[in-house]
Amino acid sequence: MSRDRSLGGLILAGSIVGILLYGWIVFLPPLPGLDIFILKLTGFIAVAGLLGILSWIGYTLATTPPPKSVEEIEKELNEELKKSEGKGTT
């Protein structure tokens, strides 16, 4: 069996165990109040993850310089073309 298939099987088994464990804690909590804590923790992680991704996108947009306009690129290409034509004829 290949290493990728073994890792995939391990991830699959771990995910199923995680789903069952999460469902057990939420619907049949072994301690009073544990279900609410787990739901609050899950909600916080989900919201924090989403807002973290949005903040990363905002940071990237704020710090990345704008691309050159098409006119600037055409001007540079024309200048390079003129330079290369001038070198080829001499």
C-alpha positions in Angstrom: 0.0 0.0 0.0 1.4 3.4 -0.9 2.1 6.1 1.6 -0.5 8.4 0.2 -3.3 5.8 0.6 -2.2 5.1 4.2 -2.2 8.7 5.0 -5.6 9.1 3.3 -7.0 6.2 5.3 -5.7 7.7 8.6 -7.2 11.1 7.8 -10.5 9.5 6.9 -10.6 7.4 10.2 -9.5 10.4 12.3 -12.2 12.6 10.7 -14.9 10.0 11.4 -13.8 9.7 15.0 -13.8 13.5 15.3 -17.3 13.7 14.0 -18.6 11.1 16.4 -16.7 12.6 19.4 -18.0 16.1 18.5 -21.6 14.8 18.2 -21.3 12.9 21.5 -20.1 16.0 23.4 -22.7 18.3 21.9 -25.7 16.0 22.2 -24.8 13.9 25.2 -22.3 15.9 27.2 -20.5 14.0 29.9 -20.3 17.2 32.0 -23.0 19.9 32.5 -22.3 22.9 30.4 -19.7 21.2 28.2 -22.0 21.2 25.2 -22.5 25.0 25.4 -18.8 25.6 25.8 -18.0 23.4 22.8 -20.6 25.2 20.7 -19.2 28.6 21.8 -15.6 27.5 21.0 -16.6 26.1 17.6 -18.4 29.4 16.8 -15.5 31.5 17.9 -13.0 29.5 15.8 -15.2 29.7 12.8 -15.7 33.5 13.1 -12.1 34.1 13.9 -11.0 32.0 11.0 -13.2 33.8 8.6 -12.3 37.3 9.9 -8.6 36.3 9.8 -8.9 35.4 6.1 -10.7 38.6 5.4 -8.0 40.6 7.3 -5.3 38.9 5.3 -7.1 39.8 2.0 -7.4 43.4 3.2 -3.8 43.6 4.2 -2.8 42.2 0.8 -4.9 44.7 -1.1 -3.7 47.6 1.0 0.0 46.8 0.6 0.2 45.5 -3.0 1.1 48.2 -5.5 -1.4 48.7 -8.3 -0.5 47.0 -11.7 0.8 49.1 -14.6 -1.7 50.4 -17.0 -1.9 49.0 -20.5 -0.6 52.2 -21.9 2.5 52.1 -19.8 3.2 48.5 -20.8 2.7 49.3 -24.5 5.0 52.3 -24.2 7.7 50.1 -22.6 7.3 47.4 -25.3 7.6 49.9 -28.1 10.7 51.4 -26.5 12.3 47.9 -26.2 11.2 47.1 -29.8 12.9 50.3 -31.1 16.1 49.4 -29.1 16.2 45.9 -30.5 15.6 47.1 -34.1 18.3 49.7 -33.8 20.9 47.1 -32.6 20.0 44.6 -35.4 20.6 47.1 -38.3 24.1 48.3 -37.2 
